[in-house]
Amino acid sequence: MRTSRLIGASLTAAALVGTAVVAGTPAVAQTNATASSCTAKALETVLIRDRTSTGGTALGQLNKGETASSPCQMYYGGSYTACGITSTRWVKVTKNGITGYVVGTCVLQPA
């Protein structure tokens, strides 16, 4: 019985290696531990918002074809429909000193 508990705990710990889930306001992020910085490219013009919600305050805009730096994370927040897809995935970006969130379905972000 004790051996099976140890094996179960070891398997659980092994499954968590290399994965980090960051909870915070305004979003929950799932991190790719091997990458630290990405570039997000807008497939359509999108608003940069202060939180992961279409009700968030617009801080700026990422125009179609423009790029912005991104921390290679997937954020999940409020549901939206954009670029023909309904999702809860958001991308955190920084452009010209403005950091916020854009709808993930309209942004190409390398994995």
FENNOR-V858900 format. One record per helix or strand of 2 or more residues. SS is the DSSP state (~ for helix, > for strand). FROM is the first residue (numbers start at 0). TO is the last residue. Records with the same first field share a line. If there is no record, write none. Layout:
SS=FROM-TO, FROM-TO
//
This chain:
~=1-15, 103-105
>=18-22, 27-31, 37-41, 45-48, 57-61, 66-69, 72-81, 84-94, 97-102, 106-108
//
